[in-house]
Amino acid sequence: MMEVISEAAAARAHCAALRREGATLGFVPTMGALHAGHLSLIERALRENDRVAVSIFVNPTQYDDPADLERYPRPFAADLAACEAAGADLVFAPSPGELYPDGYRFRVSEGERSRELEGAHRPGHFDGVLTVVLKLFTIIRPQRAYFGEKDWQQLRLVSDMAAAFLLDTEIVACPTVREADGLAMSSRNALLSPVERALAPTLARVLAGGGSPAAMRSALAAAGFSVDYVEHRDGRVLAAVRLGNVRLIDNVEA
């Protein structure tokens, strides 16, 4: 039966007991509002580990816009049901006070790659991401942690942090899961209006169509997107756009 734990000390003790039994532990950190992309991470973790832990925590420190934080969907009961159906052994669902007893006085700050792309448009975002991921790793201490390639910059920064801090956790990159029309699955997609949802797959089509970043930016703007960036990094094309109040990110191989 799946355990649901909200206290950091209890989650740490539970995971330590699993390790003493000799079980390997996979970990899927999420902010909830789970979709098929999240479930694919859980399914892969189950294939590669004896036990799987999932965190559900809407992390306030990675938001530069309080209204954006407030809008984030929180279907907690449905998320728990999805985790249990997928086969997760543990859901860790802490309150902000559990993870930030210091009030976010101490944090992880990366000085180069976190300042570009998403970091340039969302100041402090990656400080919050890296800080909460390190805290979760410290509590869960998984052998492997699973991250989707849709959040490419996040994936690279978490991998770099794990290496820099000599963590035992292996960071496993998992392919982006897409809707039938090509839109990268995201919890934010539920916030799109019907008109915006019909337009949203154009982002993936433009990126997959090739061309220079400048040409892609022009094509997206002409289609009705507000473009934050389209750039080449790490052999990929990374993009962030806005439709109304909803921000979408995606990336494809260059």
Residue pairs with C-beta under 8 A, 6 or more apart in sequence:
2 80
2 83
2 84
2 88
2 89
2 90
2 91
3 14
3 89
3 90
3 91
4 80
4 90
4 91
4 93
5 11
5 14
5 90
5 91
5 92
5 93
6 92
6 93
6 94
6 95
6 98
7 94
7 98
8 94
8 98
8 99
8 139
11 53
11 90
11 92
11 94
11 139
11 140
12 139
12 140
12 141
14 90
15 25
15 53
15 90
15 139
15 140
15 141
15 142
16 141
18 25
18 50
18 51
18 89
19 25
19 141
23 49
23 50
23 51
24 48
24 49
24 50
24 51
24 143
24 144
25 49
25 50
25 51
25 52
25 53
25 140
25 141
25 142
25 143
25 144
26 45
26 46
26 48
26 49
26 51
26 52
26 53
26 142
26 143
26 144
26 145
26 146
27 45
27 52
27 53
27 54
27 55
27 136
27 137
27 140
27 142
27 144
27 145
27 146
27 169
28 38
28 41
28 42
28 45
28 52
28 53
28 54
28 55
28 88
28 145
28 146
29 54
29 55
29 57
29 132
29 133
29 136
29 145
29 147
30 38
30 54
30 55
30 56
30 57
30 79
31 56
31 57
31 58
31 59
31 72
31 187
32 56
32 57
32 58
32 73
32 74
32 75
32 76
32 79
32 187
33 72
33 73
33 74
33 75
33 79
33 187
33 190
34 78
34 79
34 82
34 83
34 187
35 177
35 185
35 186
35 187
35 189
36 177
36 185
37 148
37 150
37 176
37 177
37 184
37 185
37 186
38 82
39 82
39 86
40 174
40 177
41 146
41 147
41 148
41 174
42 52
42 54
42 83
42 86
42 87
42 88
42 146
43 86
43 87
44 146
44 172
44 174
45 52
45 144
45 146
45 172
46 52
46 86
46 87
48 144
48 172
49 142
49 143
49 144
51 89
51 90
52 87
52 88
52 89
52 90
53 88
53 89
53 90
53 91
53 92
53 140
53 142
54 83
54 88
54 90
54 91
54 92
55 91
55 92
55 93
55 94
55 136
55 140
56 76
56 79
56 80
56 83
56 91
56 92
56 93
57 92
57 93
57 94
57 99
57 132
57 136
58 69
58 72
58 74
59 99
59 128
59 129
59 132
60 69
60 96
60 128
61 100
61 104
61 107
61 124
61 127
61 128
61 131
61 132
62 122
62 124
62 125
62 126
62 127
62 128
62 129
62 132
63 69
63 125
63 128
64 122
64 123
64 124
64 125
68 247
71 191
71 245
72 187
72 188
73 187
73 190
73 191
76 93
79 91
80 91
83 91
92 136
92 139
92 140
99 132
99 135
99 136
104 131
106 131
107 127
107 128
107 130
107 131
108 127
108 130
108 131
108 134
108 161
109 127
109 130
110 126
110 127
110 130
110 157
110 160
110 161
113 119
113 153
113 156
113 157
113 160
114 125
114 126
114 127
114 130
114 157
117 153
117 229
117 231
117 233
117 238
117 240
118 125
118 126
118 153
118 154
118 240
118 249
119 125
119 126
119 153
120 229
121 228
121 229
121 240
126 153
126 154
126 157
129 154
129 157
129 158
130 157
130 158
130 161
133 158
133 161
134 161
134 165
137 145
137 162
137 167
137 169
141 168
141 169
142 169
143 168
143 169
143 170
144 169
144 170
144 171
144 172
145 158
145 169
145 170
145 171
145 172
146 172
146 174
147 154
147 155
147 158
147 171
147 172
147 173
147 174
148 155
148 173
148 174
148 175
148 176
148 177
149 155
149 173
149 174
149 175
149 176
149 251
150 176
150 177
150 184
150 185
150 186
150 249
150 250
150 251
151 249
152 233
152 234
152 236
152 238
152 251
153 233
153 238
155 171
155 173
156 234
158 171
159 171
159 173
161 167
162 169
162 170
162 171
176 184
176 185
176 250
176 251
177 184
177 185
178 184
178 185
178 204
179 185
179 189
179 201
181 201
182 201
182 204
182 205
182 208
183 189
183 197
183 200
183 201
183 203
183 204
184 204
184 248
184 249
184 250
186 248
186 249
188 246
188 247
188 248
189 197
189 200
189 246
189 248
191 245
191 246
192 200
192 243
192 244
192 246
193 244
196 243
196 244
196 246
199 223
199 224
199 225
199 243
200 243
200 248
202 220
202 223
202 225
203 220
203 225
203 239
203 241
203 248
203 250
204 250
204 252
206 216
206 219
206 220
206 223
207 216
207 230
207 237
207 239
207 250
207 251
207 252
208 252
209 216
209 219
211 219
213 230
213 231
213 232
213 237
214 230
216 230
216 237
216 239
217 227
217 229
217 230
220 227
220 230
220 239
220 241
221 227
224 243
225 241
225 242
225 243
226 241
226 242
226 243
227 239
227 240
227 241
227 242
228 240
228 241
228 242
228 247
229 238
229 239
229 240
230 237
230 238
230 239
231 237
231 238
231 239
232 238
232 254
235 253
235 254
236 251
236 252
236 253
236 254
237 251
237 252
237 253
237 254
238 249
238 250
238 251
239 249
239 250
239 251
240 247
240 248
240 249
241 247
241 248
241 249
242 248
